[in-house]
Amino acid sequence: MTVDTAVGPGLAERRARLAVAVLFLTNGALFANLLPRYPEIKDELGMSNAVYGLAVAAFPTGALLAGLAAGALIRRFGSARVAVAGTLLTGLGVLVAAVSHSVALFAAALLCAGAADALTDVAQNAQGLRVQRRYGRSIINSFHAIWSVGAVTGGLMAAGALALDLSPARHLTISAVVFGALALVAGRFCLPGPDSEPEAADRAAPRPADGLPRVGYVLAALVVIATAGTLVEDAGNSWAALYLSDSLGASAALAATGYIALVGAQFIGRIIGDRLVDRFGQRTVARAGGLIVAAGMGLALAVPTLPGTVLGFAAAGFGVATLVPAAMHEADELPGLKPGSGLTIVSWLMRLGFLLSPPVVGLVADAAGLRTGLLVVPAAGVLVVLLAGVLRERRS
Protein backbone atom coordinates (compact mmCIF):
# COMPACT_ATOMS: atom_id res chain seq x y z
CA MET A 1 0.00 0.00 0.00
CA THR A 2 1.43 3.36 -1.01
CA VAL A 3 1.81 6.38 1.24
CA ASP A 4 -0.91 8.20 -0.71
CA THR A 5 -3.36 5.39 -0.03
CA ALA A 6 -2.48 5.29 3.66
CA VAL A 7 -2.98 8.99 4.34
CA GLY A 8 -6.18 9.22 2.31
CA PRO A 9 -7.17 11.62 -0.44
CA GLY A 10 -5.83 15.15 -0.60
CA LEU A 11 -6.91 18.10 -2.73
CA ALA A 12 -5.33 16.63 -5.88
CA GLU A 13 -7.17 13.34 -5.41
CA ARG A 14 -10.50 15.05 -4.78
CA ARG A 15 -10.06 17.17 -7.90
CA ALA A 16 -9.10 14.08 -9.88
CA ARG A 17 -12.20 12.27 -8.67
CA LEU A 18 -14.40 15.12 -9.88
CA ALA A 19 -12.50 15.19 -13.19
CA VAL A 20 -13.04 11.46 -13.76
CA ALA A 21 -16.72 11.87 -12.94
CA VAL A 22 -16.94 14.55 -15.65
CA LEU A 23 -15.25 12.22 -18.16
CA PHE A 24 -17.79 9.49 -17.38
CA LEU A 25 -20.62 12.03 -17.72
CA THR A 26 -19.45 13.20 -21.15
CA ASN A 27 -18.92 9.63 -22.34
CA GLY A 28 -22.46 8.70 -21.41
CA ALA A 29 -23.97 11.86 -22.92
CA LEU A 30 -22.30 12.02 -26.35
CA PHE A 31 -23.69 8.84 -27.92
CA ALA A 32 -27.02 9.22 -26.11
CA ASN A 33 -27.51 12.49 -28.00
CA LEU A 34 -27.40 10.58 -31.29
CA LEU A 35 -29.67 7.62 -30.47
CA PRO A 36 -33.01 9.51 -30.66
CA ARG A 37 -31.92 10.79 -34.08
CA TYR A 38 -31.67 7.27 -35.52
CA PRO A 39 -35.26 7.06 -36.89
CA GLU A 40 -34.79 10.43 -38.62
CA ILE A 41 -31.45 9.38 -40.11
CA LYS A 42 -32.88 6.04 -41.24
CA ASP A 43 -35.69 7.77 -43.12
CA GLU A 44 -33.39 10.46 -44.53
CA LEU A 45 -31.02 7.88 -46.00
CA GLY A 46 -33.80 5.54 -47.11
CA MET A 47 -32.36 2.51 -45.28
CA SER A 48 -34.24 -0.76 -45.07
CA ASN A 49 -34.35 -2.51 -41.69
CA ALA A 50 -31.60 -4.92 -42.77
CA VAL A 51 -29.31 -2.16 -44.03
CA TYR A 52 -30.02 -0.07 -40.94
CA GLY A 53 -29.15 -2.99 -38.66
CA LEU A 54 -25.84 -3.53 -40.43
CA ALA A 55 -25.04 0.19 -40.38
CA VAL A 56 -25.60 0.72 -36.66
CA ALA A 57 -23.56 -2.43 -35.94
CA ALA A 58 -20.57 -0.39 -37.12
CA PHE A 59 -20.35 1.28 -33.68
CA PRO A 60 -19.67 -1.88 -31.65
CA THR A 61 -17.52 -3.18 -34.53
CA GLY A 62 -15.31 -0.11 -34.28
CA ALA A 63 -15.07 -0.64 -30.53
CA LEU A 64 -13.89 -4.20 -31.06
CA LEU A 65 -11.32 -3.20 -33.67
CA ALA A 66 -9.77 -0.48 -31.51
CA GLY A 67 -10.33 -1.83 -28.02
CA LEU A 68 -7.14 -3.88 -27.74
CA ALA A 69 -5.01 -0.83 -28.56
CA ALA A 70 -6.17 0.97 -25.41
CA GLY A 71 -3.60 -0.57 -23.07
CA ALA A 72 -0.63 0.36 -25.27
CA LEU A 73 -1.92 3.91 -25.78
CA ILE A 74 -2.48 4.36 -22.05
CA ARG A 75 1.06 3.21 -21.27
CA ARG A 76 2.43 5.56 -23.95
CA PHE A 77 0.37 8.72 -23.33
CA GLY A 78 -1.37 8.21 -19.98
CA SER A 79 -5.00 7.41 -19.27
CA ALA A 80 -6.09 11.05 -18.90
CA ARG A 81 -4.84 12.10 -22.32
CA VAL A 82 -6.30 9.03 -24.02
CA ALA A 83 -9.67 9.58 -22.32
CA VAL A 84 -9.85 13.23 -23.36
CA ALA A 85 -8.69 12.57 -26.93
CA GLY A 86 -11.16 9.70 -27.23
CA THR A 87 -13.97 11.94 -26.00
CA LEU A 88 -13.19 14.59 -28.62
CA LEU A 89 -13.02 11.99 -31.41
CA THR A 90 -16.28 10.38 -30.25
CA GLY A 91 -18.05 13.73 -30.42
CA LEU A 92 -16.68 14.33 -33.92
CA GLY A 93 -17.69 10.86 -35.11
CA VAL A 94 -21.22 11.26 -33.71
CA LEU A 95 -21.54 14.64 -35.44
CA VAL A 96 -20.42 13.26 -38.81
CA ALA A 97 -22.82 10.33 -38.45
CA ALA A 98 -25.70 12.71 -37.78
CA VAL A 99 -25.06 14.81 -40.92
CA SER A 100 -24.09 11.97 -43.27
CA HIS A 101 -25.61 12.01 -46.75
CA SER A 102 -24.84 8.38 -47.53
CA VAL A 103 -25.15 5.06 -45.75
CA ALA A 104 -21.44 4.38 -46.25
CA LEU A 105 -20.41 7.64 -44.55
CA PHE A 106 -22.93 7.04 -41.74
CA ALA A 107 -21.50 3.58 -41.06
CA ALA A 108 -17.89 4.80 -41.35
CA ALA A 109 -18.56 7.61 -38.88
CA LEU A 110 -20.15 5.18 -36.41
CA LEU A 111 -17.16 2.85 -36.85
CA CYS A 112 -14.77 5.66 -35.90
CA ALA A 113 -17.00 6.85 -33.06
CA GLY A 114 -17.17 3.31 -31.67
CA ALA A 115 -13.38 2.98 -31.84
CA ALA A 116 -12.89 6.27 -29.99
CA ASP A 117 -15.54 5.34 -27.44
CA ALA A 118 -13.74 2.06 -26.66
CA LEU A 119 -10.47 3.90 -26.02
CA THR A 120 -12.25 6.43 -23.80
CA ASP A 121 -14.00 3.68 -21.87
CA VAL A 122 -10.81 1.85 -20.95
CA ALA A 123 -8.84 5.04 -20.27
CA GLN A 124 -11.43 6.66 -18.00
CA ASN A 125 -11.76 3.44 -16.00
CA ALA A 126 -7.97 3.21 -15.72
CA GLN A 127 -7.83 6.79 -14.44
CA GLY A 128 -10.74 6.12 -12.10
CA LEU A 129 -8.99 3.08 -10.65
CA ARG A 130 -5.83 5.16 -10.11
CA VAL A 131 -7.89 7.64 -8.12
CA GLN A 132 -9.58 4.81 -6.22
CA ARG A 133 -6.20 3.44 -5.13
CA ARG A 134 -5.29 6.89 -3.81
CA TYR A 135 -8.57 7.00 -1.88
CA GLY A 136 -8.01 3.57 -0.34
CA ARG A 137 -11.69 2.65 -0.69
CA SER A 138 -14.14 1.81 -3.45
CA ILE A 139 -15.36 4.73 -5.57
CA ILE A 140 -15.47 3.14 -9.05
CA ASN A 141 -19.19 2.35 -8.90
CA SER A 142 -20.02 6.02 -8.39
CA PHE A 143 -18.28 6.81 -11.69
CA HIS A 144 -20.47 4.30 -13.51
CA ALA A 145 -23.52 5.84 -11.85
CA ILE A 146 -22.43 9.22 -13.25
CA TRP A 147 -22.19 7.59 -16.69
CA SER A 148 -25.87 6.67 -16.35
CA VAL A 149 -26.65 10.28 -15.46
CA GLY A 150 -24.78 11.35 -18.58
CA ALA A 151 -26.76 8.94 -20.75
CA VAL A 152 -30.05 10.30 -19.38
CA THR A 153 -28.78 13.87 -19.87
CA GLY A 154 -27.88 13.15 -23.47
CA GLY A 155 -31.25 11.60 -24.15
CA LEU A 156 -33.05 14.58 -22.63
CA MET A 157 -30.92 16.97 -24.68
CA ALA A 158 -31.84 15.09 -27.85
CA ALA A 159 -35.52 15.13 -26.92
CA GLY A 160 -35.31 18.88 -26.34
CA ALA A 161 -33.52 19.41 -29.66
CA LEU A 162 -36.22 17.46 -31.47
CA ALA A 163 -38.95 19.43 -29.70
CA LEU A 164 -37.27 22.69 -30.73
CA ASP A 165 -36.86 21.36 -34.28
CA LEU A 166 -33.06 21.82 -34.22
CA SER A 167 -31.30 20.28 -37.19
CA PRO A 168 -29.04 17.28 -36.49
CA ALA A 169 -26.02 19.39 -37.50
CA ARG A 170 -26.78 22.16 -35.00
CA HIS A 171 -27.85 19.79 -32.23
CA LEU A 172 -24.82 17.48 -32.43
CA THR A 173 -22.43 20.40 -32.88
CA ILE A 174 -23.67 21.87 -29.60
CA SER A 175 -23.31 18.47 -27.95
CA ALA A 176 -19.77 17.93 -29.27
CA VAL A 177 -18.62 21.42 -28.26
CA VAL A 178 -20.16 21.38 -24.77
CA PHE A 179 -19.00 17.93 -23.76
CA GLY A 180 -15.67 18.26 -25.55
CA ALA A 181 -14.96 21.44 -23.59
CA LEU A 182 -15.94 19.72 -20.34
CA ALA A 183 -13.56 16.85 -21.13
CA LEU A 184 -10.68 19.22 -21.89
CA VAL A 185 -11.17 21.02 -18.56
CA ALA A 186 -11.48 17.71 -16.70
CA GLY A 187 -8.26 16.44 -18.26
CA ARG A 188 -6.31 19.24 -16.57
CA PHE A 189 -7.32 17.97 -13.12
CA CYS A 190 -6.73 14.23 -13.63
CA LEU A 191 -3.80 12.58 -11.87
CA PRO A 192 -0.62 13.65 -13.68
CA GLY A 193 2.09 11.44 -15.04
CA PRO A 194 2.07 8.00 -16.64
CA ASP A 195 -0.08 5.15 -15.41
CA SER A 196 2.99 3.02 -14.62
CA GLU A 197 3.15 4.50 -11.11
CA PRO A 198 4.78 2.73 -8.16
CA GLU A 199 1.48 1.12 -7.23
CA ALA A 200 1.14 -0.19 -10.79
CA ALA A 201 4.61 -1.66 -10.57
CA ASP A 202 3.68 -3.28 -7.29
CA ARG A 203 0.66 -4.87 -8.95
CA ALA A 204 2.77 -6.17 -11.81
CA ALA A 205 5.21 -7.85 -9.43
CA PRO A 206 4.54 -11.39 -8.17
CA ARG A 207 2.60 -11.41 -4.93
CA PRO A 208 2.11 -14.06 -2.27
CA ALA A 209 -0.49 -16.76 -2.82
CA ASP A 210 -3.87 -15.27 -1.96
CA GLY A 211 -6.27 -18.08 -2.87
CA LEU A 212 -6.83 -16.93 -6.46
CA PRO A 213 -6.42 -19.48 -9.28
CA ARG A 214 -3.96 -18.85 -12.09
CA VAL A 215 -4.21 -15.57 -13.97
CA GLY A 216 -5.62 -17.06 -17.18
CA TYR A 217 -8.59 -18.63 -15.40
CA VAL A 218 -9.23 -15.49 -13.37
CA LEU A 219 -9.15 -13.34 -16.49
CA ALA A 220 -11.61 -15.65 -18.27
CA ALA A 221 -13.94 -15.64 -15.26
CA LEU A 222 -13.81 -11.85 -15.08
CA VAL A 223 -14.76 -11.64 -18.76
CA VAL A 224 -17.79 -13.87 -18.09
CA ILE A 225 -18.82 -11.77 -15.08
CA ALA A 226 -18.54 -8.51 -17.03
CA THR A 227 -20.35 -10.02 -20.02
CA ALA A 228 -23.13 -11.24 -17.73
CA GLY A 229 -23.60 -7.66 -16.57
CA THR A 230 -23.76 -6.25 -20.12
CA LEU A 231 -26.03 -9.09 -21.27
CA VAL A 232 -28.59 -8.18 -18.62
CA GLU A 233 -28.30 -4.51 -19.58
CA ASP A 234 -28.92 -5.43 -23.23
CA ALA A 235 -32.00 -7.42 -22.23
CA GLY A 236 -33.45 -4.17 -20.93
CA ASN A 237 -32.28 -2.13 -23.93
CA SER A 238 -33.37 -4.52 -26.68
CA TRP A 239 -36.08 -6.80 -25.34
CA ALA A 240 -37.89 -5.40 -22.27
CA ALA A 241 -40.38 -3.23 -24.15
CA LEU A 242 -40.95 -5.89 -26.80
CA TYR A 243 -41.60 -8.62 -24.22
CA LEU A 244 -43.98 -6.49 -22.17
CA SER A 245 -45.96 -5.36 -25.21
CA ASP A 246 -46.04 -8.50 -27.36
CA SER A 247 -46.04 -11.23 -24.72
CA LEU A 248 -47.89 -9.51 -21.88
CA GLY A 249 -50.10 -7.11 -23.84
CA ALA A 250 -48.86 -3.90 -22.22
CA SER A 251 -49.49 -0.54 -23.86
CA ALA A 252 -46.57 1.33 -25.40
CA ALA A 253 -46.30 3.59 -22.36
CA LEU A 254 -46.37 0.68 -19.90
CA ALA A 255 -43.97 -1.36 -22.03
CA ALA A 256 -41.33 1.34 -21.55
CA THR A 257 -41.42 0.81 -17.77
CA GLY A 258 -39.39 -2.40 -18.02
CA TYR A 259 -36.34 -0.57 -19.36
CA ILE A 260 -36.88 2.37 -17.02
CA ALA A 261 -37.10 0.01 -14.03
CA LEU A 262 -33.86 -1.77 -15.01
CA VAL A 263 -31.85 1.41 -15.60
CA GLY A 264 -33.27 3.15 -12.52
CA ALA A 265 -32.50 0.22 -10.23
CA GLN A 266 -29.03 -0.10 -11.75
CA PHE A 267 -28.36 3.56 -11.01
CA ILE A 268 -29.43 3.08 -7.38
CA GLY A 269 -27.25 -0.01 -7.11
CA ARG A 270 -24.23 1.91 -8.37
CA ILE A 271 -24.85 4.84 -6.04
CA ILE A 272 -24.80 2.57 -2.97
CA GLY A 273 -22.45 -0.01 -4.50
CA ASP A 274 -19.20 1.49 -3.21
CA ARG A 275 -20.41 1.42 0.39
CA LEU A 276 -21.56 -2.18 0.00
CA VAL A 277 -18.23 -3.21 -1.53
CA ASP A 278 -16.25 -1.52 1.24
CA ARG A 279 -18.35 -3.22 3.90
CA PHE A 280 -18.84 -6.70 2.45
CA GLY A 281 -16.25 -7.06 -0.35
CA GLN A 282 -16.60 -7.45 -4.13
CA ARG A 283 -17.13 -11.21 -3.88
CA THR A 284 -20.09 -11.07 -1.52
CA VAL A 285 -21.74 -8.17 -3.32
CA ALA A 286 -21.39 -9.91 -6.70
CA ARG A 287 -22.79 -13.19 -5.38
CA ALA A 288 -25.72 -11.40 -3.78
CA GLY A 289 -26.29 -9.52 -7.02
CA GLY A 290 -26.24 -12.73 -9.04
CA LEU A 291 -28.80 -14.28 -6.71
CA ILE A 292 -31.04 -11.22 -7.02
CA VAL A 293 -30.86 -11.41 -10.82
CA ALA A 294 -31.53 -15.15 -10.95
CA ALA A 295 -34.36 -15.11 -8.39
CA GLY A 296 -36.00 -11.87 -9.48
CA MET A 297 -36.03 -12.43 -13.22
CA GLY A 298 -36.48 -16.19 -12.88
CA LEU A 299 -39.66 -15.69 -10.84
CA ALA A 300 -40.91 -13.04 -13.27
CA LEU A 301 -40.50 -15.42 -16.21
CA ALA A 302 -41.95 -18.38 -14.32
CA VAL A 303 -45.08 -16.46 -13.31
CA PRO A 304 -45.49 -13.83 -16.07
CA THR A 305 -47.50 -10.79 -14.95
CA LEU A 306 -46.98 -7.16 -15.91
CA PRO A 307 -46.12 -5.83 -12.40
CA GLY A 308 -44.01 -8.90 -11.61
CA THR A 309 -42.03 -8.60 -14.84
CA VAL A 310 -41.32 -4.91 -14.29
CA LEU A 311 -40.08 -5.78 -10.79
CA GLY A 312 -38.05 -8.61 -12.32
CA PHE A 313 -36.27 -6.20 -14.66
CA ALA A 314 -35.68 -3.87 -11.70
CA ALA A 315 -34.16 -6.73 -9.71
CA ALA A 316 -31.94 -7.60 -12.68
CA GLY A 317 -30.70 -4.02 -13.01
CA PHE A 318 -29.98 -3.73 -9.29
CA GLY A 319 -28.22 -7.11 -9.23
CA VAL A 320 -25.77 -6.32 -12.03
CA ALA A 321 -25.07 -2.74 -10.95
CA THR A 322 -21.54 -3.44 -9.64
CA LEU A 323 -20.51 -6.34 -11.90
CA VAL A 324 -18.74 -4.48 -14.70
CA PRO A 325 -16.85 -2.13 -12.33
CA ALA A 326 -15.89 -5.12 -10.16
CA ALA A 327 -14.55 -7.10 -13.12
CA MET A 328 -12.61 -4.10 -14.41
CA HIS A 329 -11.12 -3.40 -10.98
CA GLU A 330 -10.03 -6.99 -10.45
CA ALA A 331 -8.57 -7.23 -13.98
CA ASP A 332 -6.56 -4.06 -13.37
CA GLU A 333 -5.16 -5.60 -10.17
CA LEU A 334 -4.04 -8.92 -11.70
CA PRO A 335 -0.37 -9.71 -11.01
CA GLY A 336 2.12 -10.28 -13.81
CA LEU A 337 0.36 -8.13 -16.41
CA LYS A 338 1.45 -4.78 -17.79
CA PRO A 339 -0.55 -1.80 -16.46
CA GLY A 340 -3.82 -1.53 -18.35
CA SER A 341 -3.55 -4.94 -20.03
CA GLY A 342 -6.06 -6.82 -17.88
CA LEU A 343 -8.51 -3.93 -18.00
CA THR A 344 -8.17 -3.72 -21.79
CA ILE A 345 -8.74 -7.44 -22.33
CA VAL A 346 -11.83 -7.59 -20.12
CA SER A 347 -13.30 -4.44 -21.71
CA TRP A 348 -12.69 -5.75 -25.23
CA LEU A 349 -14.12 -9.22 -24.71
CA MET A 350 -17.03 -7.77 -22.76
CA ARG A 351 -17.94 -5.72 -25.84
CA LEU A 352 -17.75 -8.86 -27.97
CA GLY A 353 -20.31 -10.51 -25.71
CA PHE A 354 -22.45 -7.37 -25.84
CA LEU A 355 -22.39 -7.52 -29.65
CA LEU A 356 -23.28 -11.21 -29.85
CA SER A 357 -25.97 -11.41 -27.16
CA PRO A 358 -28.85 -9.74 -29.10
CA PRO A 359 -28.68 -12.18 -32.06
CA VAL A 360 -28.49 -15.14 -29.66
CA VAL A 361 -31.59 -14.02 -27.77
CA GLY A 362 -33.32 -13.32 -31.08
CA LEU A 363 -32.58 -16.77 -32.45
CA VAL A 364 -33.89 -18.46 -29.29
CA ALA A 365 -36.94 -16.18 -29.32
CA ASP A 366 -37.74 -17.10 -32.94
CA ALA A 367 -37.44 -20.79 -32.13
CA ALA A 368 -39.13 -20.97 -28.71
CA GLY A 369 -40.54 -17.56 -27.86
CA LEU A 370 -39.09 -14.42 -26.27
CA ARG A 371 -39.99 -15.63 -22.77
CA THR A 372 -37.62 -18.56 -23.31
CA GLY A 373 -35.00 -16.30 -24.88
CA LEU A 374 -35.00 -14.08 -21.80
CA LEU A 375 -33.94 -17.05 -19.67
CA VAL A 376 -30.41 -15.86 -20.48
CA VAL A 377 -30.95 -13.21 -17.77
CA PRO A 378 -31.39 -15.56 -14.76
CA ALA A 379 -28.75 -17.82 -16.34
CA ALA A 380 -26.32 -14.89 -16.27
CA GLY A 381 -27.10 -14.43 -12.58
CA VAL A 382 -26.30 -18.09 -11.88
CA LEU A 383 -22.97 -17.76 -13.71
CA VAL A 384 -22.03 -14.77 -11.58
CA VAL A 385 -22.79 -16.71 -8.39
CA LEU A 386 -20.59 -19.59 -9.56
CA LEU A 387 -17.66 -17.43 -10.69
CA ALA A 388 -17.68 -14.67 -8.06
CA GLY A 389 -14.95 -16.51 -6.13
CA VAL A 390 -12.33 -14.83 -8.37
CA LEU A 391 -13.24 -11.47 -6.86
CA ARG A 392 -11.67 -10.15 -3.68
CA GLU A 393 -13.15 -10.50 -0.23
CA ARG A 394 -13.54 -7.52 2.05
CA ARG A 395 -10.28 -5.81 2.87
CA SER A 396 -9.27 -5.69 6.50
ABEGO torsion letter per residue (X at the ends): XBAAAAAEBBAAAAAAAAAAAAAAAAAAAAAAAAAAAAAAAAAAAGBBAAAAAAAAAAAAAAAAAAAAAAAAAAAAAEAAAAAAAAAAAAAAAAAAAAABABAAAAAAAAAAAAAAAAAAAAAAAAAAAAAAAAAGBBAAAAAAAAAAAAAAAAAAAAAAAAAAGBBAAAAAAAAAAAAAAAAAAAAAABBBEBABBAAAAAAABBBBBAGBBBAAAAAAAAAAAAAAAAAAAAAAAAAAAAAAAAAAGBBAAAAAAAAAAAAAAAAAAAAAAAAAAAAAEAAAAAAAAAAAAAAAAAAAAABBBAAAAAAAAAAAAAAAAAAAAAAAAAAAABBGBBBGAAAAAAAAAAAAAAAAAAAAAAAAAAAAEAAAAAAAAAAAAAAAAAAAAABBBBBX
